[in-house]
Amino acid sequence: MYQDFKEKFFKNEKLMQIPKKEKYRTAIMNYIITYFEIDKIYSEKEVNEIIKEIYDDFAYIRRYLVDNNYLTRDSDGKNYFRNKDLIIE
């Protein structure tokens, strides 16, 4: 599965487009979240910098990761954490 989506949607380690099919979006997000360490605190700027290396629209990816519980934020929204309970398939 990983090789399939990487060949289809990535070029030179950059995501070229967000797929319409949810199974591919999920696979891509499962891949992107591996760039974040468990138990590390990230600022929004650090999150954006990591995502920018993969996809130019870092705000879309960041929002997707938060909305789908890949990343969580503290109460004031300044710090991000990788969800430790996330099971990546």
N, C-alpha and C positions, 0 to 999 in steps of 0.2 A: 504493500500500500504506500509506504513512504517514498519509495523510488518512483512509483507511478505518478504521484502528485508533484514530486520535485521535477521530474522531466517535463511535466505538462505545464507547470506554473512558474518555474524558476529559471532564471538565466544568470549565470555567474553569481550564484548565491543571493540574487535579488528577486523578490516576488514581483512578477510582471502584472498580475491582475488578481483580483479577488474572485474566486469562482462562484458561480450561482448555486451549484449543488452543495447542500449542507455537508455531505460526507467529506467533500474536499476542503471546505472551509474548516471543518473540525480537524481534519488531518493537518492543515496548515497551522492552525492555532496550537495544536499539540506540539508541533515542531517549534514554533516561535517561543512557546513558554519554556522550552529547554534552555533558552538563552539566559533565563533568570534563575539565580541560585535560591534554594530553599533556605529560610532563616536569615536572609539578607534584607535589609531595609533599603529601598530605592526612593529617591526623590522623583518628582514628575519629570524633571529634566533628564535624569539618568534613564528612566523608562523610555522617554522619547528618543534619546540617543541610541539606545539599543535597537529600538524598532526601526529608526531611520536607516540603519545599516541593512535592513531587510526590505523595507517598503517605504516609499516617500510619504504616503498619507499616514503618518504615525498616529495621528489623532483617532482615525477610524479604528486602527488595530488596537490601540490602547483602550478605547471605549468598548470594543468587542471583548477584549480580555477581561475587563472589569465587569461588564454586564453579564458575562457567562462564567464568572467566578474563577477564572484562571489566575487573576490578580485581585487582591483585596486592598482596600485603603483604610487608613485609620480614620477616626471620627472627624478630623478637620480636613481630610482629603489630601494632605501634603505628602504622606509617606505611603508607599506601595509595598506589598509583600506577595510573594508567590504563594498560592493556596496550597498548604501542605497536604490537605485532604483530597486534592484532585487526583483522580485516577486517570492516567493517560493510556489510551488503548492503542 
